[in-house]
């Protein structure tokens, strides 16, 4: 087993199959040694496992877990795109969108679910720049969507 996948297993996680697009887009685009991963939500077997807005139907802790799951779905897409997660040179940028009720302003703590997971899995290579953005609505009424830019090792 490759090192990154071994680390995922050690964390008690299982890499899901790469999610399929829910609309007209591709899950990733590779340009040179950069991989742009389309936004992913907390889907399990193609369906949201949680819905609603942070600060209303979804707690901050639940949002953190949703961001973690969305990041795991991004990692599944990365594996699908490059075949071997050990080829990840660095997670460059993470953008997190958080469906927020009025007056909810803890988006950075919610998106930490994705960021913390990436550092646990990839170590120093998982440290990234980031934006955490509150939005009114997200597709399928999901509470969190995560997208990434990943640097791949030159071959």
Secondary structure as UniProt FT lines:
FT   HELIX           3..10
FT   TURN            11..12
FT   STRAND          28..31
FT   TURN            32..33
FT   STRAND          34..41
FT   STRAND          43..44
FT   TURN            45..46
FT   STRAND          47..48
FT   TURN            55..57
FT   HELIX           60..82
FT   HELIX           85..87
FT   STRAND          88..100
FT   TURN            102..103
FT   HELIX           107..122
FT   HELIX           123..126
FT   STRAND          129..135
FT   HELIX           139..141
FT   STRAND          144..152
//
